[in-house]
Amino acid sequence: MRRFKFMNLEYFIARRVAFSKGSTFSSLIIKMAVAAVALSVAVMIIATSLVSGFKKEISEKVFGFWGHIHIMHFDSNHSFETVPVKMDQPFYPEIKDISQIEYKKPLKLMGRVYEDILFDTKTDAGVRHIQVFANKAGIIKNKQQLEGIVLKGIGMDFDWNFLKKYIIKGKPLLMTPDSTSREIIISAQTAKRLTLEPGDRFTVHFVEGGHQVIRKFSVCGIYRTGIEEYDRKFALVDIRQIQRLNGWEGDEVSGFEVFLEDIDDLDAFGEYVYYNELGPNLFSNTIKQIYPNLFGWLDLQDLNEQVILLLMWIVSVINMMTALLILILERTNMIGTLKALGSSNWSVRKIFLYYAGYIILFGLLFGNALGLFICWIQKQFEIITLPEESYYVSVAPVHFDWATIFSLNFLTFLLTILVLILPSLFVTKVTPVKAIRFK
């Protein structure tokens, strides 16, 4: 008898009612409520996974090509005819040894940022890499065709981990310390318009000091990132080619690209580099500041995600409220009997809240299984395709953010239970005498 002493009576009754067999009208309502919760959760998981995939894939492309932070001469203004800066800088390459920095972070609550409320915190990670670059605009001439192009010169410190994934033909540049490479990597768009393949040669015309300068290059590779802003006009060459064309010294470059380990630290490191690392005549800004339209489009996806989540929560809550009211009406006799036996209103309400908790948990279980399965199918087989010129990716990308998925499940359960406290008040309106007579 001792094991029944501490039994939760409300939980025991709710479990017996929930697992009782029968073909009543309420059983159909319960199945519909489970299905509604499951579909809502599945849609939320799919939406968050797709939005997270979009942001991760596009951000990796943008940051991988240009870095997170640009450091250039103050007068360059991000034009392709830049003012050179010396490679001998206090931050190069020592800045890559920075692991974390302290900064003041504004409060962010429910999607809103409160700039006036600041608190001290640290970045999640530090700087991963820094590399030099140099730009030069020119014109490709090949078989009577002309094509504008910007040559991006890269050095021996270039990180190939990103670009190797997007080289669809050929190989990376082969650079040695002793000689200047004449190889070039062009985009798939440029290669298609000029009918070029790896191994082909072509000339690029430049204007320097009022005179035309010609350089011959050999195509060693063809890349495609899917971001038209880059693919349409950029090609990669040995940085020493740009230095010679511009008449620069061997230690002069257009600027530096800083890569971070965590994108969430971008704003903090952007301010840190600008105020703490730069010498005279140097200027830095983040890639978000350089391409605000692209990141504005990504932020718009966050808004779409929030709207979808809100709608799905509303659907889930309304269905559960309807189901709970029907369950209470069907169990009016039981409510009257329990009250006649001395149960309080809150005790009876707890029975139905436990009952609703079972329904929600089953809905969460089936919803997670359905949502994760659909995302896995898309991730493995890439069924949903997209026009790359509009969405920057050829297939709908999926990224499982497990912390977000767990939060969705927890919040869905918590919010639904809290809202269901309101319809459970209907129990207090039931009197024992009328309830026992109710048929």
SEKOL-397027 format. One line per 3 residues: number of its first residue (from 0); their letters; for each residue x, y, z of C-alpha. Coordinates in nm, 3 decimals. Layout:
SEKOL-397027
NUM	A	X Y Z | ...
//
This chain:
SEKOL-397027
0	MRR	0.000 0.000 0.000 | 0.294 0.234 0.056 | 0.360 0.275 -0.317
3	FKF	0.007 0.425 -0.362 | 0.060 0.676 -0.085 | 0.241 0.930 -0.303
6	MNL	0.055 0.857 -0.624 | -0.048 1.160 -0.829 | -0.422 1.094 -0.856
9	EYF	-0.478 1.348 -1.136 | -0.197 1.202 -1.343 | -0.324 0.847 -1.284
12	IAR	-0.679 0.934 -1.398 | -0.552 1.131 -1.700 | -0.336 0.838 -1.809
15	RVA	-0.624 0.591 -1.779 | -0.854 0.820 -1.976 | -0.592 0.890 -2.241
18	FSK	-0.520 0.524 -2.307 | -0.875 0.398 -2.274 | -1.012 0.228 -2.584
21	GST	-1.331 0.337 -2.752 | -1.479 0.478 -3.068 | -1.631 0.793 -2.918
24	FSS	-1.653 1.125 -3.097 | -1.376 1.261 -2.875 | -1.133 0.998 -3.003
27	LII	-1.169 1.147 -3.352 | -1.114 1.496 -3.211 | -0.803 1.375 -3.026
30	KMA	-0.660 1.227 -3.344 | -0.727 1.553 -3.527 | -0.559 1.750 -3.246
33	VAA	-0.253 1.524 -3.258 | -0.240 1.564 -3.636 | -0.271 1.944 -3.608
36	VAL	0.014 1.965 -3.355 | 0.225 1.725 -3.561 | 0.175 1.921 -3.884
39	SVA	0.246 2.250 -3.709 | 0.570 2.120 -3.558 | 0.674 1.959 -3.887
42	VMI	0.620 2.286 -4.076 | 0.815 2.479 -3.811 | 1.108 2.237 -3.829
45	IAT	1.111 2.246 -4.210 | 1.090 2.628 -4.212 | 1.371 2.678 -3.961
48	SLV	1.592 2.417 -4.129 | 1.546 2.577 -4.471 | 1.605 2.932 -4.347
51	SGF	1.908 2.817 -4.149 | 2.032 2.635 -4.460 | 1.988 2.945 -4.677
54	KKE	2.174 3.166 -4.433 | 2.455 2.916 -4.379 | 2.507 2.835 -4.748
57	ISE	2.490 3.194 -4.877 | 2.694 3.333 -4.588 | 2.966 3.075 -4.648
60	KVF	2.980 3.172 -5.014 | 2.996 3.544 -4.947 | 3.244 3.524 -4.661
63	GFW	3.449 3.252 -4.827 | 3.507 3.466 -5.135 | 3.572 3.800 -4.963
66	GHI	3.631 3.734 -4.596 | 3.438 3.881 -4.306 | 3.629 4.208 -4.268
69	HIM	3.814 4.417 -4.530 | 4.110 4.638 -4.445 | 4.214 4.886 -4.714
72	HFD	4.360 5.232 -4.765 | 4.125 5.509 -4.657 | 4.113 5.659 -5.007
75	SNH	4.033 5.333 -5.188 | 3.658 5.340 -5.116 | 3.637 4.978 -5.239
78	SFE	3.699 5.070 -5.601 | 3.891 4.836 -5.831 | 4.169 5.093 -5.877
81	TVP	4.290 5.093 -5.519 | 4.556 5.285 -5.332 | 4.824 5.039 -5.218
84	VKM	4.906 4.964 -4.857 | 5.219 4.804 -4.713 | 5.205 4.442 -4.604
87	DQP	5.420 4.530 -4.305 | 5.142 4.604 -4.058 | 5.124 4.537 -3.682
90	FYP	4.814 4.318 -3.731 | 4.951 4.106 -4.018 | 4.957 3.815 -3.965
93	EIK	4.944 3.838 -3.583 | 4.572 3.916 -3.577 | 4.497 3.550 -3.650
96	DIS	4.618 3.467 -3.298 | 4.327 3.655 -3.136 | 4.095 3.400 -2.977
99	QIE	3.829 3.607 -2.800 | 3.759 3.971 -2.729 | 3.540 4.146 -2.474
102	YKK	3.276 4.389 -2.594 | 2.945 4.548 -2.502 | 2.647 4.379 -2.659
105	PLK	2.303 4.542 -2.696 | 2.004 4.357 -2.559 | 1.810 4.159 -2.818
108	LMG	1.460 4.047 -2.722 | 1.186 3.901 -2.942 | 1.367 4.005 -3.259
111	RVY	1.418 4.367 -3.145 | 1.756 4.520 -3.061 | 1.772 4.772 -2.776
114	EDI	2.085 4.978 -2.844 | 2.055 5.171 -2.515 | 2.073 4.856 -2.302
117	LFD	2.427 4.713 -2.311 | 2.594 4.434 -2.116 | 2.950 4.305 -2.108
120	TKT	3.020 3.978 -2.287 | 3.280 3.792 -2.495 | 3.283 3.671 -2.852
123	DAG	3.218 3.302 -2.907 | 3.545 3.255 -3.095 | 3.824 3.452 -3.260
126	VRH	4.003 3.520 -3.588 | 4.064 3.220 -3.812 | 4.275 3.362 -4.094
129	IQV	4.405 3.677 -4.263 | 4.525 3.709 -4.623 | 4.628 3.979 -4.870
132	FAN	4.460 4.066 -5.200 | 4.488 4.309 -5.490 | 4.233 4.405 -5.758
135	KAG	4.270 4.524 -6.116 | 3.996 4.588 -6.374 | 4.051 4.486 -6.737
138	IIK	3.891 4.361 -7.058 | 3.918 4.009 -7.197 | 3.958 3.978 -7.572
141	NKQ	3.907 3.637 -7.724 | 3.791 3.542 -8.076 | 3.655 3.892 -8.145
144	QLE	3.458 3.890 -7.818 | 3.503 4.139 -7.537 | 3.423 4.082 -7.170
147	GIV	3.482 4.312 -6.873 | 3.658 4.144 -6.581 | 3.817 4.221 -6.247
150	LKG	4.130 4.029 -6.162 | 4.163 3.948 -5.794 | 4.523 3.882 -5.706
153	IGM	4.586 3.628 -5.432 | 4.907 3.542 -5.252 | 5.075 3.240 -5.099
156	DFD	4.867 3.293 -4.784 | 4.536 3.236 -4.970 | 4.303 2.987 -4.800
159	WNF	4.187 2.740 -5.066 | 3.950 2.545 -4.840 | 3.652 2.749 -4.959
162	LKK	3.715 2.787 -5.331 | 3.814 2.424 -5.392 | 3.451 2.325 -5.332
165	YII	3.335 2.545 -5.618 | 3.598 2.467 -5.883 | 3.392 2.266 -6.131
168	KGK	3.668 2.220 -6.390 | 4.044 2.224 -6.377 | 4.252 2.291 -6.066
171	PLL	4.363 2.572 -5.830 | 4.640 2.815 -5.916 | 4.992 2.678 -5.891
174	MTP	5.206 2.946 -5.727 | 5.569 2.922 -5.618 | 5.783 3.174 -5.425
177	DST	6.036 3.203 -5.708 | 5.820 3.276 -6.013 | 5.501 3.460 -6.109
180	SRE	5.221 3.235 -6.230 | 5.041 3.317 -6.556 | 4.748 3.093 -6.474
183	III	4.399 3.223 -6.408 | 4.075 3.088 -6.259 | 3.763 3.225 -6.428
186	SAQ	3.393 3.182 -6.351 | 3.161 2.945 -6.535 | 2.967 3.246 -6.667
189	TAK	3.280 3.399 -6.820 | 3.390 3.064 -6.960 | 3.051 3.008 -7.122
192	RLT	3.029 3.353 -7.280 | 3.382 3.334 -7.419 | 3.378 2.956 -7.489
195	LEP	3.684 2.891 -7.275 | 3.801 2.563 -7.122 | 4.093 2.474 -6.889
198	GDR	4.415 2.498 -7.089 | 4.287 2.773 -7.322 | 4.477 3.101 -7.348
201	FTV	4.343 3.453 -7.384 | 4.460 3.812 -7.343 | 4.345 4.076 -7.097
204	HFV	4.378 4.443 -7.182 | 4.445 4.704 -6.913 | 4.484 5.079 -6.909
207	EGG	4.775 5.201 -6.700 | 4.908 5.555 -6.708 | 4.710 5.635 -7.022
210	HQV	4.862 5.341 -7.210 | 4.723 5.000 -7.301 | 4.890 4.702 -7.137
213	IRK	4.830 4.344 -7.251 | 4.879 4.026 -7.049 | 4.827 3.667 -7.160
216	FSV	4.681 3.413 -6.922 | 4.618 3.039 -6.932 | 4.293 2.904 -6.782
219	CGI	4.375 2.652 -6.510 | 4.033 2.629 -6.347 | 3.668 2.729 -6.372
222	YRT	3.460 2.807 -6.063 | 3.091 2.866 -5.990 | 2.967 2.994 -5.654
225	GIE	2.614 3.076 -5.770 | 2.641 3.437 -5.651 | 2.615 3.641 -5.968
228	EYD	2.779 3.946 -5.809 | 3.104 3.749 -5.798 | 3.074 3.504 -6.084
231	RKF	2.988 3.770 -6.340 | 3.308 3.973 -6.306 | 3.582 3.819 -6.090
234	ALV	3.878 3.600 -6.185 | 4.170 3.490 -5.967 | 4.539 3.537 -6.057
237	DIR	4.877 3.551 -5.886 | 4.894 3.875 -5.684 | 5.234 3.951 -5.834
240	QIQ	5.066 4.003 -6.171 | 4.857 4.286 -6.020 | 5.159 4.435 -5.848
243	RLN	5.350 4.449 -6.176 | 5.056 4.594 -6.368 | 5.011 4.868 -6.109
246	GWE	5.382 4.935 -6.074 | 5.375 4.846 -5.706 | 5.653 4.710 -5.489
249	GDE	5.651 4.348 -5.383 | 5.524 4.439 -5.038 | 5.230 4.653 -5.159
252	VSG	4.873 4.518 -5.183 | 4.517 4.647 -5.214 | 4.429 4.530 -4.866
255	FEV	4.366 4.245 -4.626 | 4.079 4.001 -4.579 | 4.008 3.886 -4.224
258	FLE	3.819 3.559 -4.167 | 3.642 3.486 -3.838 | 3.562 3.152 -3.682
261	DID	3.203 3.246 -3.595 | 2.977 3.470 -3.806 | 2.791 3.583 -3.493
264	DLD	3.105 3.771 -3.386 | 3.113 3.983 -3.703 | 2.983 4.310 -3.560
267	AFG	3.201 4.286 -3.249 | 3.520 4.217 -3.444 | 3.427 4.478 -3.704
270	EYV	3.438 4.748 -3.437 | 3.740 4.596 -3.264 | 3.951 4.592 -3.581
273	YYN	3.850 4.945 -3.677 | 3.923 5.102 -3.338 | 4.210 4.887 -3.209
276	ELG	4.415 4.739 -3.493 | 4.437 4.993 -3.776 | 4.716 5.237 -3.832
279	PNL	4.696 5.577 -4.004 | 4.528 5.596 -4.347 | 4.367 5.253 -4.305
282	FSN	3.997 5.180 -4.303 | 3.797 4.864 -4.238 | 3.437 4.753 -4.277
285	TIK	3.248 4.428 -4.269 | 3.112 4.243 -4.567 | 2.761 4.322 -4.440
288	QIY	2.837 4.690 -4.484 | 2.978 4.632 -4.833 | 2.678 4.427 -4.956
291	PNL	2.384 4.545 -4.740 | 2.122 4.439 -4.997 | 2.227 4.075 -4.986
294	FGW	2.219 4.057 -4.608 | 1.898 4.257 -4.602 | 1.748 3.978 -4.814
297	LDL	1.875 3.721 -4.563 | 1.721 3.919 -4.276 | 1.392 3.916 -4.466
300	QDL	1.404 3.536 -4.453 | 1.419 3.563 -4.074 | 1.099 3.767 -4.083
303	NEQ	0.932 3.504 -4.303 | 1.042 3.236 -4.059 | 0.896 3.425 -3.763
306	VIL	0.562 3.470 -3.942 | 0.545 3.097 -4.022 | 0.628 3.001 -3.663
309	LLM	0.365 3.238 -3.526 | 0.096 3.104 -3.760 | 0.183 2.742 -3.675
312	WIV	0.170 2.814 -3.302 | -0.171 2.977 -3.344 | -0.300 2.675 -3.539
315	SVI	-0.166 2.436 -3.277 | -0.312 2.630 -2.984 | -0.656 2.677 -3.141
318	NMM	-0.685 2.308 -3.223 | -0.578 2.207 -2.874 | -0.824 2.451 -2.715
321	TAL	-1.105 2.307 -2.926 | -1.003 1.950 -2.840 | -0.984 2.026 -2.469
324	LIL	-1.329 2.183 -2.460 | -1.478 1.878 -2.636 | -1.300 1.646 -2.391
327	ILE	-1.440 1.841 -2.097 | -1.794 1.828 -2.240 | -1.770 1.455 -2.303
330	RTN	-1.642 1.388 -1.951 | -1.900 1.603 -1.772 | -2.031 1.302 -1.578
333	MIG	-1.680 1.220 -1.460 | -1.625 1.582 -1.354 | -1.949 1.580 -1.150
336	TLK	-1.861 1.249 -0.985 | -1.511 1.365 -0.890 | -1.647 1.690 -0.745
339	ALG	-1.910 1.498 -0.552 | -1.630 1.285 -0.405 | -1.453 1.598 -0.284
342	SSN	-1.212 1.687 -0.566 | -1.135 2.055 -0.602 | -1.176 2.249 -0.925
345	WSV	-0.798 2.275 -0.970 | -0.758 1.901 -0.915 | -1.010 1.825 -1.191
348	RKI	-0.853 2.087 -1.420 | -0.513 1.921 -1.372 | -0.659 1.593 -1.503
351	FLY	-0.748 1.757 -1.833 | -0.420 1.947 -1.851 | -0.234 1.617 -1.807
354	YAG	-0.461 1.471 -2.074 | -0.380 1.759 -2.308 | -0.009 1.711 -2.229
357	YII	-0.030 1.354 -2.362 | -0.189 1.479 -2.684 | 0.076 1.748 -2.729
360	LFG	0.361 1.504 -2.664 | 0.227 1.261 -2.923 | 0.188 1.550 -3.167
363	LLF	0.547 1.662 -3.101 | 0.674 1.308 -3.151 | 0.501 1.257 -3.486
366	GNA	0.575 1.615 -3.594 | 0.947 1.581 -3.528 | 0.959 1.250 -3.710
369	LGL	0.775 1.393 -4.012 | 0.966 1.723 -4.026 | 1.311 1.570 -3.982
372	FIC	1.233 1.296 -4.234 | 1.128 1.547 -4.503 | 1.439 1.759 -4.434
375	WIQ	1.660 1.449 -4.451 | 1.505 1.350 -4.785 | 1.578 1.698 -4.924
378	KQF	1.931 1.698 -4.783 | 2.013 1.356 -4.931 | 1.835 1.366 -5.267
381	EII	1.801 1.744 -5.335 | 1.446 1.709 -5.467 | 1.354 2.079 -5.446
384	TLP	1.556 2.282 -5.696 | 1.575 2.660 -5.726 | 1.680 2.911 -5.994
387	EES	2.035 2.988 -5.886 | 2.038 3.336 -6.037 | 1.755 3.439 -5.801
390	YYV	1.828 3.244 -5.482 | 2.210 3.207 -5.504 | 2.173 2.829 -5.460
393	SVA	2.063 2.561 -5.706 | 1.881 2.344 -5.449 | 1.693 2.427 -5.131
396	PVH	1.962 2.390 -4.861 | 1.885 2.223 -4.530 | 2.075 2.275 -4.206
399	FDW	1.973 2.110 -3.879 | 2.012 2.360 -3.596 | 1.947 2.122 -3.309
402	ATI	1.934 2.396 -3.045 | 1.660 2.574 -3.242 | 1.466 2.250 -3.298
405	FSL	1.481 2.168 -2.928 | 1.367 2.523 -2.843 | 1.073 2.492 -3.085
408	NFL	0.958 2.171 -2.917 | 0.996 2.313 -2.568 | 0.821 2.640 -2.647
411	TFL	0.540 2.467 -2.836 | 0.472 2.239 -2.539 | 0.503 2.516 -2.280
414	LTI	0.297 2.779 -2.465 | 0.020 2.534 -2.553 | -0.011 2.408 -2.196
417	LVL	-0.016 2.763 -2.059 | -0.286 2.872 -2.303 | -0.494 2.563 -2.222
420	ILP	-0.525 2.678 -1.862 | -0.788 2.923 -1.985 | -1.037 2.673 -2.141
423	SLF	-0.982 2.441 -1.845 | -1.164 2.704 -1.636 | -1.481 2.563 -1.789
426	VTK	-1.450 2.287 -1.529 | -1.534 2.535 -1.252 | -1.875 2.600 -1.414
429	VTP	-1.978 2.235 -1.381 | -2.185 2.154 -1.071 | -2.201 1.795 -0.940
432	VKA	-2.582 1.760 -0.945 | -2.630 1.885 -1.302 | -2.319 1.701 -1.426
435	IRF	-2.432 1.362 -1.296 | -2.767 1.410 -1.474 | -2.589 1.520 -1.796
438	K	-2.619 1.269 -2.080
//
